[in-house]
Amino acid sequence: MTPPFPHTADPSVVHIGQVALRLARPLRLQQAWMGDQDILRQLLACWFIVDEKDVPLSPRIVGQPGVGKTTLAMAATQERKQEL
């Protein structure tokens, strides 16, 4: 029997042992941040580098379910033109 995903150079297929997994394409959603713009600016400031010696911060976004943590992160990545 032929395996469902033969070994290829396809980057969307990952092999773990005898199992081949096909990865989904990145999800591209337009997320508009409707909350306080100051919070978004503070998050973006964590990655702002003024001097070459600066090290970007690693912020943690915490809060109750449904308050918009994921939406905030997605809005920040769109602002920075990078993938989440």
N, C-alpha and C positions, 0 to 999 in steps of 0.2 A: 504494500500500500504506500502511496506517495504522501509525504507529510503535507499538511495544508499550507504551510509557508516554507518552501524549500530555502536552504541557506543561500542567501543572496547578499548583495551589497546594499540592499534596501534599508535606509536608516529608520524606516517606520516599523521594522521587525527586530525584536530583541529575542535572543535565544537564552533560555535559562535551563541548563541541563538538556533534556530531551524535549523541552516544551518551547514552542515558538509563539511569541506574543506579538500581535500587530497593535502598535500604538496609535491612538487617535491623533488626528491633526490638532494643533493648538486651537483652542476656542477663542474666537475674536468677537468680543461683544463691545458695543459702545456703551460705556458706563459713564453717566454724567453724575458728578458729585453735587447733590442738592443741599448738602449740609453746610456747616460753617466753613467758609473758605480759609479761615485762619488755621483750622486743623489740617487741611490739605497742605498749606504752605509750611507748617511746622514739620509735617512728614517729609515733604520734599527737601527741606533744609537739612535733614539728616544725611542726605547724600551729596550735599553741596560741598565742594572742595575749593578753598580759596588759595591755599598754598600746597605745593607738591608734597609737603610733609604731613598734610592733613590726612586723617584716616576716616572714611565714611562710617557713620554710626550704624548700628543694627537695631532699629526700633522694633518694639513688640507692640502690637495693637491688641488691646484687651478690652473686653466688655461683654455684656449680656448678649445672648443670641438675638439676632434680628436688628441690631442697632446700626449696622452698615459697615462693619469692619472690612469685609471682602470688597464691598463697593468702593470704599476709600482706597484700598490697596490697588484695585483695578484702575481707578481714576488716576492714582499717582503714577502707575506704569504707563498709562496713556500719555500723561503729561510729559513723562521722560522719554516717550517713544521707544519703549522696550516691551518685551513680552513678559507676562506674569508666569 
